[in-house]
Amino acid sequence: MAVTLRSNSSVVFQCAFHVVWCSKYRRRVLGGRIEERLKQLVREVVEERGAWLAALEVMPDHVHLLVEVDPQYGVHKLVKAIKGRTSRVLREEFSSLKSRLPTLWTNSYFVATTGGAPLAAVKRYVEQQKSR
C-alpha cells in the first residue's frame, strides 16, 4: 500500500490512526446483525466527517479501526462522533443492548499513529483480527 498524501486548503498530510474501543464491561454483544449495522454506521460517520477508512473489524467485545483523518479536524472528534452515533442508533434499533448495558461503549479508547509501521502492515493486522 503506497503512502497517500492528502491535503486541505493549507496542510498536506498523511495521518493514519489505529483506534480500538470496547463495549461497556467488555460484554460480547457485537455480533450478527449488530455487527453489520455497526460497520455501516461507522462508514457513514467516517465519510460524513471527511475522513478515509482504511480497515474496520468488529470483534465480539471491541472494535478496530484504521482511519486517516485531517489533522485540523482531529482523531478525537472523529472517535467521539463514531461512538456517539453508533451507541445511540444501535441502542434504539436493538433493544437487547438497552436492557443489558447502561451505555454501549466505555468512555476510553486506544489510539496510535501508524508512524513506525507501514500502513499496509497495520491494515493487515486489523483485517486479520477474526482469524487469530
C-alpha beads as a LAMMPS data file, in Angstrom:
LAMMPS data file: protein, C-alpha beads

132 atoms
131 bonds

1 atom types
1 bond types

-500.0 500.0 xlo xhi
-500.0 500.0 ylo yhi
-500.0 500.0 zlo zhi

Masses

1 110.0

Atoms # bond

1 1 1 0.000 0.000 0.000
2 1 1 1.621 3.250 -1.126
3 1 1 1.618 6.323 1.080
4 1 1 -1.210 8.618 0.099
5 1 1 -0.664 12.295 0.723
6 1 1 -3.872 14.189 1.314
7 1 1 -4.452 17.912 1.597
8 1 1 -6.865 20.603 2.605
9 1 1 -6.612 24.320 1.887
10 1 1 -3.469 24.771 3.993
11 1 1 -1.984 21.409 5.002
12 1 1 -0.572 18.404 3.165
13 1 1 -0.744 15.366 5.440
14 1 1 -0.634 11.624 5.933
15 1 1 -2.214 10.956 9.319
16 1 1 -3.339 7.377 9.831
17 1 1 -4.517 6.108 13.209
18 1 1 -5.225 2.685 14.649
19 1 1 -8.172 3.130 17.018
20 1 1 -9.620 0.495 19.357
21 1 1 -12.547 0.816 21.744
22 1 1 -14.504 -1.674 23.830
23 1 1 -18.089 -2.349 24.704
24 1 1 -19.093 -1.451 28.256
25 1 1 -17.897 -4.137 30.697
26 1 1 -16.293 -5.880 27.663
27 1 1 -19.680 -7.509 27.024
28 1 1 -19.632 -9.732 23.944
29 1 1 -22.591 -8.074 22.206
30 1 1 -21.098 -7.046 18.836
31 1 1 -22.063 -9.890 16.531
32 1 1 -24.523 -10.765 13.787
33 1 1 -26.919 -8.015 12.745
34 1 1 -25.486 -5.630 15.357
35 1 1 -22.005 -6.036 13.857
36 1 1 -23.230 -5.380 10.318
37 1 1 -25.213 -2.302 11.358
38 1 1 -22.242 -1.031 13.395
39 1 1 -19.953 -1.299 10.360
40 1 1 -22.483 0.579 8.236
41 1 1 -22.778 3.371 10.802
42 1 1 -19.002 3.699 11.205
43 1 1 -18.587 4.017 7.429
44 1 1 -21.300 6.707 7.325
45 1 1 -19.719 8.803 10.079
46 1 1 -16.211 8.485 8.605
47 1 1 -17.479 9.640 5.211
48 1 1 -19.578 12.494 6.664
49 1 1 -16.587 13.786 8.641
50 1 1 -14.291 13.792 5.615
51 1 1 -12.004 11.027 6.873
52 1 1 -10.817 7.925 4.985
53 1 1 -11.496 4.397 6.214
54 1 1 -8.610 2.001 5.535
55 1 1 -9.791 -1.004 7.580
56 1 1 -12.520 -1.904 10.054
57 1 1 -13.040 -5.069 12.068
58 1 1 -15.538 -5.777 14.798
59 1 1 -14.816 -8.342 17.478
60 1 1 -17.472 -9.533 19.955
61 1 1 -16.331 -7.016 22.604
62 1 1 -14.263 -4.385 20.776
63 1 1 -13.744 -2.531 17.501
64 1 1 -10.551 -1.984 15.460
65 1 1 -10.471 0.969 13.093
66 1 1 -7.697 2.113 10.778
67 1 1 -8.546 5.582 9.585
68 1 1 -6.891 8.627 8.059
69 1 1 -8.007 11.958 9.483
70 1 1 -7.355 15.565 8.573
71 1 1 -5.152 16.878 11.419
72 1 1 -7.177 20.087 11.551
73 1 1 -10.290 18.023 12.361
74 1 1 -8.616 15.630 14.781
75 1 1 -8.950 11.952 15.522
76 1 1 -10.573 12.656 18.909
77 1 1 -13.520 14.409 17.246
78 1 1 -13.950 11.538 14.807
79 1 1 -13.905 8.893 17.550
80 1 1 -16.380 10.899 19.634
81 1 1 -18.719 11.205 16.627
82 1 1 -18.487 7.483 15.798
83 1 1 -19.004 6.282 19.369
84 1 1 -21.841 8.751 19.972
85 1 1 -23.819 7.930 16.823
86 1 1 -23.282 4.170 16.984
87 1 1 -24.258 3.966 20.653
88 1 1 -27.437 5.976 20.151
89 1 1 -28.584 4.251 16.947
90 1 1 -27.699 0.694 17.932
91 1 1 -29.390 1.001 21.322
92 1 1 -32.508 2.395 19.600
93 1 1 -32.570 -0.384 16.982
94 1 1 -31.562 -3.358 19.180
95 1 1 -33.476 -3.446 22.453
96 1 1 -31.211 -6.214 23.807
97 1 1 -28.398 -3.640 24.038
98 1 1 -30.552 -1.242 26.025
99 1 1 -31.559 -3.885 28.542
100 1 1 -28.016 -5.299 29.036
101 1 1 -25.922 -2.120 29.146
102 1 1 -26.302 1.385 30.608
103 1 1 -24.262 2.667 27.619
104 1 1 -22.814 0.748 24.681
105 1 1 -19.176 1.903 24.901
106 1 1 -16.623 2.537 27.614
107 1 1 -15.541 6.178 27.935
108 1 1 -11.980 5.385 26.904
109 1 1 -10.291 4.255 23.711
110 1 1 -6.833 3.435 22.379
111 1 1 -5.295 5.427 19.538
112 1 1 -1.864 5.161 17.963
113 1 1 -0.342 6.645 14.888
114 1 1 0.902 4.167 12.334
115 1 1 4.110 6.169 12.011
116 1 1 6.543 3.397 12.898
117 1 1 4.835 0.664 10.883
118 1 1 3.938 0.594 7.223
119 1 1 0.246 1.343 6.775
120 1 1 -0.166 -1.957 4.906
121 1 1 1.126 -3.904 7.924
122 1 1 -1.326 -2.220 10.304
123 1 1 -4.151 -2.714 7.800
124 1 1 -3.319 -6.420 7.560
125 1 1 -3.271 -6.657 11.376
126 1 1 -6.750 -5.113 11.655
127 1 1 -8.176 -7.233 8.839
128 1 1 -6.812 -10.457 10.373
129 1 1 -8.310 -9.947 13.846
130 1 1 -11.002 -12.587 13.399
131 1 1 -8.600 -15.220 12.131
132 1 1 -6.481 -15.035 15.296

Bonds

1 1 1 2
2 1 2 3
3 1 3 4
4 1 4 5
5 1 5 6
6 1 6 7
7 1 7 8
8 1 8 9
9 1 9 10
10 1 10 11
11 1 11 12
12 1 12 13
13 1 13 14
14 1 14 15
15 1 15 16
16 1 16 17
17 1 17 18
18 1 18 19
19 1 19 20
20 1 20 21
21 1 21 22
22 1 22 23
23 1 23 24
24 1 24 25
25 1 25 26
26 1 26 27
27 1 27 28
28 1 28 29
29 1 29 30
30 1 30 31
31 1 31 32
32 1 32 33
33 1 33 34
34 1 34 35
35 1 35 36
36 1 36 37
37 1 37 38
38 1 38 39
39 1 39 40
40 1 40 41
41 1 41 42
42 1 42 43
43 1 43 44
44 1 44 45
45 1 45 46
46 1 46 47
47 1 47 48
48 1 48 49
49 1 49 50
50 1 50 51
51 1 51 52
52 1 52 53
53 1 53 54
54 1 54 55
55 1 55 56
56 1 56 57
57 1 57 58
58 1 58 59
59 1 59 60
60 1 60 61
61 1 61 62
62 1 62 63
63 1 63 64
64 1 64 65
65 1 65 66
66 1 66 67
67 1 67 68
68 1 68 69
69 1 69 70
70 1 70 71
71 1 71 72
72 1 72 73
73 1 73 74
74 1 74 75
75 1 75 76
76 1 76 77
77 1 77 78
78 1 78 79
79 1 79 80
80 1 80 81
81 1 81 82
82 1 82 83
83 1 83 84
84 1 84 85
85 1 85 86
86 1 86 87
87 1 87 88
88 1 88 89
89 1 89 90
90 1 90 91
91 1 91 92
92 1 92 93
93 1 93 94
94 1 94 95
95 1 95 96
96 1 96 97
97 1 97 98
98 1 98 99
99 1 99 100
100 1 100 101
101 1 101 102
102 1 102 103
103 1 103 104
104 1 104 105
105 1 105 106
106 1 106 107
107 1 107 108
108 1 108 109
109 1 109 110
110 1 110 111
111 1 111 112
112 1 112 113
113 1 113 114
114 1 114 115
115 1 115 116
116 1 116 117
117 1 117 118
118 1 118 119
119 1 119 120
120 1 120 121
121 1 121 122
122 1 122 123
123 1 123 124
124 1 124 125
125 1 125 126
126 1 126 127
127 1 127 128
128 1 128 129
129 1 129 130
130 1 130 131
131 1 131 132
